Amino acid sequence: MAKSPKISASHEPGGLIVHISGLLPSLSPAEQRVARLVVADPADAARRTITDLATAAETSEATVIRFCRSVGMDGYPQLRIRLAAEAARRVEPPDARVVGGDIPPGADLAQIIATIAFNDARAVEETAEQLDPAVCEQVVEAIAAAGRIDVYGAGASGFVASDFQQKLHRIGRTAFYFPDVHTALTSAALLGRGDVAVGISHTGTTSDVIEVLEQARARGAATVALTNFPRSPITEVADFVLTTAARETTYRSGAMASRLAQLTVVDCLFVGVAARNRARARKALEVTAEAVQSHRVGSARRRA
């Protein structure tokens, strides 16, 4: 299968704040301080002069200008306009105590529930908004035509990788997931043209997943990266890049915040592949469901 050029899904429809959040790790330390102020309160940042923002971020006006260019803005005036527009369209939490999506010290359980529910919903919505349908379509085409699909992931991303493999397997696609890196590497070494390798890493810096994806690419397989950060190392070994838009909060590291966002992308790909041959997919789902029906409590009683 001919390789397509690497395409990033971090485009403007997802919003400027999602875009900046995704670029955070690739910025310099001083630019990151500016970025965190902007992401935390776009409306406040839009009201500040460049001098005020530089002072608040404990940096220079020159750094603020470099930050603007790093995130694709021509200069500070354009950033202020975009931030004001972003603040106007921003959805506020239904609970006034859910401020900034974080969990403050002393929060009661009701506040914790409201905050987590708001953040999870926002992660799914913002991920869907910034997904590039054209890139998703190319990935779906590659998977639908693949002779074999390998899915890789570690930690919490490994659970998502396993979920994707199981979904593909349920509709008759030849798919594998290997949690052990040595087994994954040996499997990747046997891939070739016409096969697809999918690497899932929230940070995009997980060396095990990067190494396996690199091995698969060297063997001629089409490679797909699913990450939260479009400039992370994993994108350098991927033909197609899909991004999530999960934000970390107190007690919620990338391992927690990314899971629902990743599953959203996985489900979009799965349904896209299944829709290519609805009759085959429906039949496979019916057959596999029937195969395990006798292992469900109460099924024998209903038959009697």
C-alpha positions as CSV (number, residue, x, y, z in Angstrom):
1,M,0.0,0.0,0.0
2,A,1.4,3.4,-0.9
3,K,2.3,5.6,2.0
4,S,0.3,8.8,2.6
5,P,2.0,11.8,4.0
6,K,1.9,12.4,7.7
7,I,-1.1,14.5,8.5
8,S,-1.8,16.1,11.9
9,A,-5.3,16.5,13.2
10,S,-4.5,19.5,15.4
11,H,-6.4,22.0,13.3
12,E,-8.5,25.1,14.2
13,P,-12.0,23.6,14.4
14,G,-11.2,22.3,17.9
15,G,-10.5,25.8,19.2
16,L,-7.4,27.8,20.1
17,I,-7.2,26.6,23.7
18,V,-7.3,23.0,22.6
19,H,-4.6,23.8,20.0
20,I,-2.4,25.5,22.6
21,S,-2.9,22.7,25.1
22,G,-1.7,20.2,22.6
23,L,1.5,22.2,21.8
24,L,2.4,22.8,25.5
25,P,5.2,20.1,25.8
26,S,6.9,21.4,22.7
27,L,7.2,25.0,24.0
28,S,10.1,26.4,25.9
29,P,9.7,26.7,29.7
30,A,9.1,30.4,29.5
31,E,6.5,30.0,26.7
32,Q,4.8,27.3,28.8
33,R,4.3,29.8,31.6
34,V,2.5,32.1,29.1
35,A,0.5,29.1,27.7
36,R,-0.7,28.0,31.1
37,L,-2.0,31.5,31.9
38,V,-3.8,31.7,28.5
39,V,-5.3,28.2,28.8
40,A,-6.4,28.8,32.5
41,D,-8.3,32.0,31.7
42,P,-8.6,33.0,28.0
43,A,-10.9,36.0,28.9
44,D,-8.4,37.4,31.4
45,A,-5.5,36.9,29.0
46,A,-7.4,38.7,26.3
47,R,-7.9,41.8,28.5
48,R,-4.1,42.0,29.3
49,T,-1.6,44.1,27.4
50,I,1.5,42.3,26.3
51,T,3.4,43.8,29.2
52,D,0.8,42.6,31.7
53,L,0.8,39.1,30.3
54,A,4.6,39.0,30.3
55,T,4.8,40.2,33.9
56,A,2.2,37.7,35.0
57,A,4.2,34.9,33.3
58,E,7.4,36.1,34.8
59,T,9.0,36.5,31.4
60,S,9.7,39.1,28.7
61,E,7.5,40.7,26.0
62,A,9.8,39.0,23.4
63,T,8.9,35.6,24.8
64,V,5.2,36.4,24.5
65,I,5.7,37.3,20.9
66,R,7.7,34.0,20.3
67,F,4.8,32.1,22.0
68,C,2.3,33.7,19.6
69,R,4.4,32.6,16.6
70,S,4.9,29.1,18.1
71,V,1.1,28.6,18.3
72,G,0.5,30.0,14.8
73,M,-0.4,33.6,15.5
74,D,1.1,36.5,13.6
75,G,1.5,38.5,16.8
76,Y,0.0,39.5,20.1
77,P,-3.0,41.5,18.7
78,Q,-4.2,38.5,16.8
79,L,-3.8,36.3,19.9
80,R,-5.9,38.7,21.9
81,I,-8.7,38.7,19.3
82,R,-8.7,35.0,19.1
83,L,-8.7,34.6,22.9
84,A,-11.7,36.9,23.2
85,A,-13.6,34.9,20.7
86,E,-12.6,31.7,22.4
87,A,-13.8,33.0,25.8
88,A,-17.1,34.0,24.3
89,R,-17.8,30.5,23.0
90,R,-16.5,28.7,26.1
91,V,-19.0,26.5,27.9
92,E,-19.2,27.2,31.6
93,P,-19.6,24.3,34.1
94,P,-23.2,23.8,35.3
95,D,-21.9,23.9,38.9
96,A,-20.4,27.2,39.9
97,R,-18.0,25.4,42.2
98,V,-16.4,23.7,39.2
99,V,-13.8,26.4,38.5
100,G,-11.1,25.8,35.8
101,G,-11.9,22.1,35.8
102,D,-9.7,21.5,38.9
103,I,-10.5,19.9,42.2
104,P,-9.5,22.2,45.1
105,P,-8.4,21.1,48.6
106,G,-11.4,20.4,50.8
107,A,-13.8,19.6,47.9
108,D,-16.8,17.5,49.0
109,L,-17.8,14.4,47.0
110,A,-20.6,16.3,45.2
111,Q,-18.1,18.8,43.9
112,I,-15.7,16.0,42.9
113,I,-18.4,14.2,40.9
114,A,-19.5,17.5,39.2
115,T,-15.9,18.4,38.3
116,I,-15.0,14.9,36.9
117,A,-18.2,14.7,34.9
118,F,-17.6,18.2,33.4
119,N,-14.0,17.4,32.5
120,D,-14.9,14.0,31.0
121,A,-17.7,15.5,28.9
122,R,-15.4,18.3,27.8
123,A,-12.6,15.9,26.8
124,V,-15.0,13.9,24.6
125,E,-16.6,17.1,23.0
126,E,-13.3,18.8,22.4
127,T,-11.7,15.7,21.0
128,A,-14.6,15.2,18.5
129,E,-14.4,18.9,17.5
130,Q,-10.7,18.8,16.6
131,L,-10.7,15.4,14.9
132,D,-9.9,15.8,11.2
133,P,-12.5,13.7,9.2
134,A,-10.2,13.5,6.2
135,V,-7.4,11.9,8.3
136,C,-9.9,9.6,10.0
137,E,-11.2,8.5,6.6
138,Q,-7.7,7.6,5.4
139,V,-7.1,5.6,8.6
140,V,-10.4,3.8,8.2
141,E,-9.6,3.0,4.6
142,A,-6.2,1.6,5.6
143,I,-7.7,-0.6,8.4
144,A,-10.6,-1.8,6.3
145,A,-8.2,-2.9,3.5
146,A,-5.5,-4.3,5.9
147,G,-4.5,-7.9,5.9
148,R,-3.6,-7.6,9.5
149,I,-3.8,-4.9,12.2
150,D,-1.5,-4.6,15.2
151,V,-2.4,-2.2,18.1
152,Y,0.1,-1.0,20.6
153,G,-0.2,0.8,23.9
154,A,1.3,0.8,27.5
155,G,-0.3,1.6,30.8
156,A,-3.8,3.1,30.5
157,S,-3.3,3.5,26.8
158,G,-2.8,-0.3,26.7
159,F,-6.3,-0.7,27.9
160,V,-7.6,1.4,25.1
161,A,-5.4,-0.6,22.6
162,S,-6.9,-3.8,23.9
163,D,-10.4,-2.4,23.5
164,F,-9.7,-1.4,19.9
165,Q,-8.3,-4.8,19.1
166,Q,-11.3,-6.6,20.6
167,K,-13.7,-4.4,18.7
168,L,-12.0,-5.1,15.4
169,H,-11.8,-8.8,16.1
170,R,-15.5,-8.8,16.8
171,I,-16.3,-7.7,13.3
172,G,-13.9,-10.2,11.7
173,R,-10.8,-8.1,11.2
174,T,-7.5,-9.9,11.9
175,A,-6.2,-7.7,14.8
176,F,-3.7,-8.3,17.6
177,Y,-2.6,-6.5,20.8
178,F,0.5,-7.4,22.7
179,P,1.1,-5.8,26.1
180,D,4.6,-7.1,26.3
181,V,7.1,-5.0,24.3
182,H,9.2,-7.9,23.2
183,T,6.2,-9.8,21.8
184,A,5.0,-6.6,20.2
185,L,8.4,-6.0,18.5
186,T,8.5,-9.6,17.1
187,S,5.0,-9.1,15.8
188,A,5.8,-5.8,14.2
189,A,8.8,-7.3,12.6
190,L,6.5,-9.7,10.7
191,L,4.2,-6.9,9.3
192,G,4.5,-5.8,5.7
193,R,2.9,-3.7,3.1
194,G,-0.9,-3.9,3.3
195,D,-0.8,-4.2,7.1
196,V,-1.5,-1.4,9.6
197,A,0.1,-0.7,13.0
198,V,-1.7,1.6,15.5
199,G,0.3,3.2,18.4
200,I,-1.6,4.8,21.3
201,S,0.2,7.1,23.7
202,H,-1.3,10.0,25.5
203,T,2.0,11.9,25.9
204,G,3.4,10.6,22.7
205,T,6.7,9.9,24.5
206,T,6.3,6.3,25.5
207,S,9.5,4.7,24.2
208,D,8.1,1.1,24.0
209,V,5.2,2.2,21.7
210,I,7.5,4.5,19.6
211,E,10.0,1.7,19.1
212,V,7.4,-0.9,18.1
213,L,5.7,1.6,15.7
214,E,9.1,2.4,14.2
215,Q,9.7,-1.3,13.6
216,A,6.4,-1.7,11.9
217,R,7.0,1.2,9.6
218,A,10.4,-0.1,8.7
219,R,8.7,-3.3,7.5
220,G,6.4,-1.4,5.2
221,A,3.2,-1.3,7.3
222,A,1.1,1.9,7.4
223,T,1.5,3.5,10.9
224,V,-1.1,5.4,12.9
225,A,-0.4,7.5,16.0
226,L,-3.1,8.5,18.5
227,T,-1.8,11.0,21.0
228,N,-2.7,14.2,22.8
229,F,0.3,16.2,21.6
230,P,0.7,16.7,17.8
231,R,4.4,17.6,18.1
232,S,5.4,14.6,20.3
233,P,8.0,12.0,19.3
234,I,5.5,9.3,18.3
235,T,4.3,11.5,15.4
236,E,7.8,11.2,13.8
237,V,7.2,7.5,13.1
238,A,3.6,7.8,12.0
239,D,2.1,8.1,8.5
240,F,-1.2,9.3,10.1
241,V,-1.6,11.3,13.3
242,L,-4.9,11.6,15.2
243,T,-5.1,13.7,18.4
244,T,-7.2,13.8,21.5
245,A,-8.0,16.9,23.6
246,A,-7.8,15.7,27.2
247,R,-6.6,18.1,29.9
248,E,-5.0,17.0,33.2
249,T,-6.3,18.1,36.5
250,T,-5.6,17.5,40.2
251,Y,-5.5,13.7,40.9
252,R,-6.1,13.0,37.2
253,S,-2.8,12.4,35.4
254,G,-2.7,11.7,31.7
255,A,-3.5,8.0,32.4
256,M,-6.9,9.0,33.7
257,A,-7.8,12.1,31.7
258,S,-7.0,10.6,28.3
259,R,-8.9,7.4,28.4
260,L,-12.4,8.6,27.4
261,A,-10.9,10.9,24.7
262,Q,-8.9,8.0,23.2
263,L,-11.9,5.7,23.3
264,T,-13.9,8.4,21.4
265,V,-11.4,8.2,18.6
266,V,-11.2,4.4,18.7
267,D,-15.0,4.2,18.5
268,C,-15.1,6.5,15.5
269,L,-12.6,4.4,13.7
270,F,-14.3,1.2,14.6
271,V,-17.7,2.3,13.4
272,G,-16.1,3.7,10.3
273,V,-14.6,0.3,9.5
274,A,-17.8,-1.6,10.3
275,A,-19.8,0.7,8.1
276,R,-17.7,-0.3,5.1
277,N,-19.4,-3.7,5.2
278,R,-22.5,-3.4,7.3
279,A,-23.8,-6.9,6.5
280,R,-20.5,-8.6,7.3
281,A,-20.1,-6.6,10.5
282,R,-23.6,-7.2,11.7
283,K,-23.3,-10.9,11.0
284,A,-20.0,-11.1,12.9
285,L,-21.4,-9.3,15.9
286,E,-24.4,-11.6,16.0
287,V,-22.3,-14.7,15.8
288,T,-19.8,-13.6,18.4
289,A,-22.6,-12.5,20.8
290,E,-24.3,-15.9,20.4
291,A,-21.1,-17.7,21.1
292,V,-20.9,-16.2,24.7
293,Q,-24.7,-16.1,25.4
294,S,-24.6,-19.3,27.4
295,H,-22.1,-17.7,29.8
296,R,-24.5,-14.9,30.8
297,V,-26.4,-15.4,34.1
298,G,-30.0,-16.1,33.5
299,S,-29.7,-17.2,29.9
300,A,-30.4,-20.9,30.7
301,R,-33.5,-19.9,32.7
302,R,-34.9,-17.8,29.8
303,R,-34.5,-20.7,27.4
304,A,-36.3,-23.0,29.9
